[in-house]
Amino acid sequence: MRKTGLFLLIPALPILVVIGLIGVALISVGGNASPAQAAACVSVNGASFNEKDVPNGWGPLVSKAAGLAGIPASVLAAQLEAESNWNPGATSPVGAAGLAQFMPGTWATYGDGGDVTNPAHAIAAQGRYMDALVKELLPVAKSSGQDVIRLALAGYNAGPGAVQSFKGIPPYAETRAYVDKIMGTAQTKYGESCPASGIEIGALTGKWSNPLPGSTFTSGYGPRPTPPGTQVIGGNFHYGIDFSTPGAGGTVVAVMDMKIVIAHELQSSSGTWVAGVSLDGKLTATYSHLEQGSLRVKEGDTVSAGTPLGTEGATGNAAGRHLHFEMYEGAPVDPRLGGVDPKLGEVKPIDPTPILKGKGVL
């Protein structure tokens, strides 16, 4: 952590991932693991985490703190490793202390009167501080399309003011290396030893569904003015199609049999959103602006066409309640932890309209 003292935090809604599977046929597709290994694996905010990978039995503390912060526990564990290498007595020349390397002023705000050298107190405080950073930096994520978790890590190291000033990760070599190291360690070290956590929902048929049954088609793919009240992202071009239902928000469903690769709450301009890849790997579909807390699937699930994914909402860069639906050729190379976003150009955007019309669902 760069030591920058106290910062004014902007209140925002808590980021929670609510995973509720509907009453349909559930078939495990996970790999084999020893009973001890399987017992240590948990899902925190939709990502697998092996609590036994954390030293000294502190894994459950990390899981609990990550649940509060709304981020994968693997990221929080990798951050603690980067800060102190799991040494609760670690100190820095500028006065940082403990597992999470808190400065005295920041500890006074987030330590809740605890002992900075106490692992339980320090890990809980880290969760509270990361939660605050995610909330404070969410507007930057929304306006820039960047991953709010990476921005929060940058804020932890360089201060949220620097992230806001540069409208993204500051151009400091230390901060950029810090973020990259943590995200890399989270992917490769914490959670890798867990068995596959995805499940199969429904009978796979190869059929197609309308992404928002009972809705009205409200906007097509292509050039258009940016709607009033929203940020201009990617110029005045609409890289998807929109649907809206009258009255209460409708249920968003999978258009095809697919594997869920992203299921995130309040991430960047997409808000609460889901991305899935067709089982042949030829198409990626994304569903944006879902209602916060409405997600019914998690990353790794395989779902049949028509499976409910969540509820139509207005989260992210949206002027009102609707579903923004996009399609891409191919599949993202590595969607783990949201580090790869299909909207950032890794796969080619295409107009979904001819495909949905060809499948008879539009």
N, C-alpha and C positions, 0 to 999 in steps of 0.2 A: 504494500500500500504506500503510495506517495503520501506524505504527511502534510495535509492541507487544512486541518482544523475542522470547524463546524460549517455546515452548509444549510441554507434554507431549503426544506423539502416541500415539493408541491404535492398536496393530497391528490390521490387518485384511487380508483377502485382496486381492491386486492385482486391479484392474479391467481386464480385457482383453476386447476384442471379437474373437472368432474367427469369421471368415467363411469357411465351406467350402461351396461349391456342389456339389450332387450331380450324378451323371452323367446328366443329362437334356438335352433339346434346349434350346440357349441361342440366343436371337435378340436381337441388339442393337436397342435402341430409342433410343439416344442421338442427340443432334443433331450437326450438322456443326461442325467446328472446324478451324482451321489446325493443321498438324503441330506447330508450336512451342507453340501454346496447349494442345493435347491432351497433349503431353509433359509440360507443367508441372502438369497436373491429377492429383492422387492421391486415394486414399480413406484417411482416417485415422479409425479407430474408426467406420466406417460413414458418414462425412460427406465430401462432396467438398471439396477444398481446392486452390486454384491457387497453387502455390509462387511463381510469377512476380509475384503481387500483393504479395509481401513485398519490401521494398527490399534492395539490396546483396547479392542472392544468398543471403539467410539463410533462404529458404523451407524447404530440406531440414532445417535445424537445428530449425525450428519443428515440422515434421512428426515428427521423431524425438522431440522433447520431449513433444509431445502424445500420441504413441503410448505413452510411459511413463506419462503422467498419466491415460490412459484417457478423454480428452475430445476433442472435435473440434478439429483444428488451427486452424480459423477462430476459435475462441474464444481460443486462446492468442495468435494473431496480434493480434486486437482488443485483448487485454489489454496486450500490449507497446506497442501504439499509444497506449492510454490512459495507461500509466505514464510513457512517456518520448518518445512520438512518434518512436520508432526512433532516438533519440540515445544512443549508448553512453557518452557523457561526461556525461549528465544527472545533476544532483545536486539535492537538496532542502535547505531551510533546517534540517531536523532530522537530516540526515546520510544520507539514502537516496541510493543511487548506482547507475548503470548502466542498461541497457535495461529491467530488471525492477524497478528501484528497491528494492533490498534494503537493509535496515538492517544495520549491522555484525554484530550478534548473530545475526540470521537467516542472513546470508551465512556466518557461521562454521559453522553447522549444515548448510547445503545447498550451499555453494559448492565443496565437495570440494577445498579448498586452491587454487582458481583465482583469477583476476583478475576482479573484479566489473565492470571496464570492458571486458573481452574479450567480444564478442558471443556467441561459441560457448559460453564458460563460463557467461555469464549466462542464456542461453536454456535450457541444460541444467539449470541450477539451478532455474529457474522451473518446468520440468517436474517435477523432484523435489519441489519444495515444493507444487505443486498436487496431485500424487499423494498426498502426506501429508495435505493438507487434505481431499481427497475421502474418504480412509479414515477420518480422525478424525470427520468430520461425517456419515458415512453413517448412524449411529444416529439423528441428528436428522432426516435425510431419511426414514428408514423410519418413524419415529413420527409425523411431521407430514404425510407425503405430498408434500413439496416436492422440487423438482429439486435433486439433490446438486451439480450443476455451478454453479447459481446460489448455493447455500450456500457452496461452496468459494471462489467469487469474493468473496462477502461476507466470508469468513474472511480472505482475502488482504488485503482493505482494512481491516477493523475488528478482525481477530484472531479465531481460532476460539472463544475463550472468550466473546466477545460473542454469537456465533451460538448457542452452547450455552445461554447464559444466557437469551436471548430465544426459544429454541426455533424459530429461523428467522432471516431477514434482520433485523438490528437496525434500529430506527426512527431511524436517522441519515440525514439528507438526503444527505450525501456518499456514504454507502455504497450507498444505494438508487439514486442517480443513477449511481454507478460501475457497478453490476451491469447496470442497464438500458442504459447506453451501450455496454458491451462486448457484450452479447447482440445489441443492435441492429446494431452495426458488424459483428459476426460474420456476421449474416444478409445484410446488404446489400452488404458490400464484399469479404469474403474467401471465395472459392468461387463467387460468382455468375457469374463468367465461364467456369466449367467447363461442358462439354457435359453433358447428362443422363447419369447414370451407371447408371441402372436397367437391368435386363435382364428378358426374359420367360422364365419357367421353366415348361415343360410346355405342353401344348395346352389352350387355354382352351375350356371346354365348357359352362359354366353349371351343371354338376352340383354336388352338395354332398357333404361327407364328415363323419364323426364326428371331432371335434377331437383325440381320443386313442383311436385304434383299439385294441380289446382291453381297454379299461378298464371300471371299474364306476362308475356314477353314484353319488356319495357325498353331495352336498348341493345343495339347490335354492335358488331365488331367493326372497328375502323375509326377514321377521323371524326372527332366531335369536340365541341367546347368542353372544358372542364366544368363540371357542375358547380354552381355557387355553393360556397361553404366548405369546399374540399380543397386539398392541396394539389398543385400541379405536379404529377409524378410521371416521368417518361413522355412529357409533351402532351399535346391535345390529341392523343390517340387512345382509343379504348381497346385494350388487348383481351377482351372477352365479351360476354353477353350477359345481360341482366334480366332477372325475373323478380316479380313482386306479387304477393298474395294480398287480397283485401282482408281487412279485419286483423285478426291476430297473426303472428308470424307462422308461416307454414313449416313443414318438416322437410329438410334437405336430405336427399337420398343419393346413393351411389348410382351413377348412370350406367355403370358396367361392372362386371366382376373385376376386382382389382385388389392390390395390396396397399394398405395405408402406409405411406412413408413419412408424412408429416401430420401431426394433430396438435396444434398449439393454441393456447389462449393469448389473445391480445398481443400478437407479434407483428411489429412493423405496420405498414399501411393496410395489411390484410385483416387486421383484427384477430378474431378467433376464426381459425381456418383449418382446412383439411386438404391434403394432397394424396392422390392415389395413382398407382401405375397399373395399367392393364396387365393381365397375367402373361401376355406375350411380350411385354416390355416395349411395345410400339407407341403407346400413348400415355401421357400424364394428364390428369384432370385435377383442377384445384377449385375449391369452394370457399369463398371469402365472405367476411362480415357476419359470420354466424353469431348468434346470441351468446354472450359470455356465460359459461357454466353449462352449456347445452350439449357439449360433445358426448357422443355415445360410442365412439371408437377410440382406439389408441394405436400408436405406431407399431407396426408389425402384424396387425390384424389383416386377414384376408376376408373380404366381404363380397357378397353376391349383389348383383344389380337390384336396386330397390331397397337396400338396407339403409335404415335411418342413420345419418351421420350427426345431425344436430338440428338446431332450429334457426330459421331465417332471422337475421338481426341487423344491427347497424354499427357494429364495432369497427374500429380502424378508420381509414380514410373514406368515410361514407356520409352522405348528407341525409340519408334516411334508411329505413328498413328495406332490405332487398338481398337477393343472392347475386353475387358476381361470380360467374362461372368461366373458367379458362381451360384451354387444352393446348398441349405441346406435343411435338414429335419426339419420341424417345423417352428416356427416363433419366432423372438426375443421378449422377455417379455415386454420390455419397450423401444421402439426406439425413444422416444421424445428427441429432441435437439441433436440427435446424440450421446447421452451419452452411448448408447449401440450399438456396432458395431457387426454385425453378423460375421465378420471376426475374432473376438477375442475369439471364442470358445463357445459362448452361445448356438449355434445351430450347428449341425453336418454337415460338408461339404460332398457333394456327387458328383460323376461324372455326369455332365449334359448330356453327349453324349447319353447314352442309352435312356434317357427320350425323348430327342429331336428326336432321330431316331424313337422311338416308336410312337411319335405323327406325324411322317411323315414330319417334317420340316427341317431335316438335312440329 
